[in-house]
């Protein structure tokens, strides 16, 4: 992969979820393994380049390099959607992550690109979970280190049948057959351009310098104003239709009065933190009629 030269138009972004939303998104080792594979699938599917990431039990961070903001939103939405589906498949709530706030923040400074990477990978160390270079659920072990494939059942994706790929990685996306899997996890070095990322720092000494910086206040200030990635209208319409019968004893939206539609919009906003403009579309009321009522 070509070098990731810093360039304002190239598009570095910080994608992060709100750690206050849930006490736990990933609980078991199998949860983390499945999430690691979702990162690989979502990156391949949306075309974003993963520069660094970490999965903590109650939140996640990604630093990505993408052609535009919309690509990052697609990646974030897809990862969130697939994670919600996984939680539901394990007996969790069907809409467990529907209202999870996720931010996509453009990175506009070369030193910030480097500092952000170090901030992300140091999350496990700050949380006293593990040293960043030993933590399995992210990229902290990749940079300026050798990483031989060790662990149980090392194989290539191409060694599996189509059905087995779909079962193990929970996707119909045709991911590259030469990707290496170890202990059930698609290794991040398959899709993270490690050498190109190292070239951002140039030397191990520079990398250690940025690791030594404490940029927590600056990073957390940038993440302070949460702007949720709302669900698609089609998803919200499906949830809307499920609520109509229990709330009103009626089968269709068109059977509801204006007051009932406003009541439905209030319930949707309370449950899923939807914008008023999106709610106006979904309950089919003029925005001016709805905006001052909910």
Secondary structure, DSSP 8 states (H G I E B T S, - for coil): -------TTT-EEEEEE-TTS-S-S--SHHHHHHHHHHHHHHHHHHT-EEEEEEE-SS-EEEEEE-SSHHHHHHHHHHHHHHHHHHHHHTTS-TTTTTT--EEEEEE--HHHHHHHHHHHHTHHHHTTS--TTT-SSBSTTTTTS-----SS--EEGGGS-HHHHHHHH---S---TT-EEETTEE-GGGTS-HHHHHHHH-SHHHHHHHHH---HHHHHHHTSS-------HHHHHHHHHHHHHHHHS-SSGGGS-HHHHHHHHHHHHHHH---HHHHHHHHT--HHHHTTT-
